[in-house]
């Protein structure tokens, strides 16, 4: 099941479990939490030709993983059968907020889980 705050189209939702599994392996090294539970993913779309588009943000413009994370997303999601091309779009609006961190992420970081 994909988080409620991530926009996902119908075809991509059929891949929800494996998408989450792959995204949870990509870490923000400065924070020590994966990009999925950190709430950096805003949108996932997949078309009938196997083109997957991921829209994400970062915790700030100075985030040290801006260069590495898009490539990791492309590599990890390309490993999924049925996904042929992965495009990553970085957006700054809406801005990331700490409230986007999942309950699991808050527990892992020692932040109030509520």
C-alpha positions as a printed Julia matrix, in Angstrom:
114×3 Matrix{Float64}:
  0.0    0.0     0.0
  1.33   3.4    -1.01
  1.24   6.27    1.45
 -1.84   8.48    1.19
  0.25  11.58    0.52
  1.79  10.13   -2.66
 -0.13  10.63   -5.9
 -0.01   7.4    -7.92
 -1.76   6.41  -11.12
 -3.68   3.16  -11.53
 -1.0    1.25  -13.43
  1.74   2.22  -10.97
 -0.5    1.21   -8.07
 -0.4   -2.35   -9.4
  3.34  -2.24   -8.64
  2.91  -0.51   -5.27
  4.49  -3.21   -3.1
  7.67  -3.59   -5.17
  7.94   0.18   -5.72
  7.87   0.8    -1.97
 10.36  -2.02   -1.4
 12.8   -0.48   -3.91
 12.34   3.11   -2.66
 12.94   2.05    0.94
 16.47   0.94   -0.04
 17.46   4.48   -1.1
 18.78   6.38    1.88
 19.23  10.04    2.66
 22.74   9.69    4.14
 22.55  12.91    6.14
 19.35  11.95    7.95
 19.77   8.18    7.97
 16.3    7.38    6.7
 15.06   6.13    3.34
 13.48   8.56    0.88
 10.09   6.83    1.01
  9.6    7.07    4.8
 11.21  10.51    4.82
  8.35  11.67    2.61
 10.41  12.89   -0.33
  8.3   11.09   -2.95
  5.31  13.11   -4.17
  4.13  11.22   -7.22
  4.65   7.98   -9.17
  3.2    7.4   -12.63
  3.64   4.44  -14.96
  2.4    4.24  -18.54
  1.56   1.23  -20.71
  5.0    1.45  -22.41
  6.82   0.88  -19.12
  7.84   4.51  -18.62
  7.85   5.42  -14.95
  7.98   9.0   -13.72
  8.83   9.79  -10.13
  8.31  13.28   -8.74
 10.2   14.06   -5.57
 11.67  16.82   -3.5
 14.46  17.1    -0.98
 14.61  18.41    2.56
 16.43  21.48    1.27
 18.36  22.85   -1.7
 21.63  22.06    0.05
 20.82  18.39    0.54
 23.95  16.37   -0.17
 22.08  13.56   -1.91
 20.55  15.66   -4.71
 23.1   14.27   -7.14
 22.95  10.62   -6.07
 19.27   9.94   -5.26
 17.79  10.44   -8.77
 20.34   7.99  -10.23
 19.59   5.48   -7.46
 15.85   5.78   -8.15
 16.45   5.18  -11.86
 18.67   2.18  -11.19
 16.46   0.55   -8.55
 13.12   1.01  -10.31
 14.57  -0.12  -13.65
 15.17  -3.5   -12.0
 11.4   -4.04  -11.78
 10.01  -6.19  -14.57
  7.61  -4.07  -16.61
  9.44  -0.8   -15.98
 11.67   0.08  -18.93
 12.53   3.75  -18.43
 12.57   5.82  -15.25
 12.42   9.62  -15.3
 12.94  11.6   -12.11
 11.58  15.11  -11.68
 12.77  17.22   -8.76
 10.31  19.84   -7.52
 10.57  22.43   -4.77
  6.88  23.23   -4.47
  5.23  22.22   -2.31
  8.19  22.41    0.0
  9.02  19.34    2.06
  7.87  19.51    5.69
  8.82  17.34    8.64
  5.17  16.26    8.85
  5.75  14.19    5.67
  7.89  11.71    7.61
  5.96   8.46    8.06
  5.1    7.04   11.47
  7.78   4.38   10.93
 10.28   7.1    10.02
  9.46   9.14   13.11
  9.98   6.1    15.33
 13.27   5.26   13.55
 14.51   8.83   14.03
 13.32   9.04   17.63
 10.81  11.79   16.8
  7.32  11.88   18.33
  5.41   9.36   16.17
  2.08  11.24   16.41
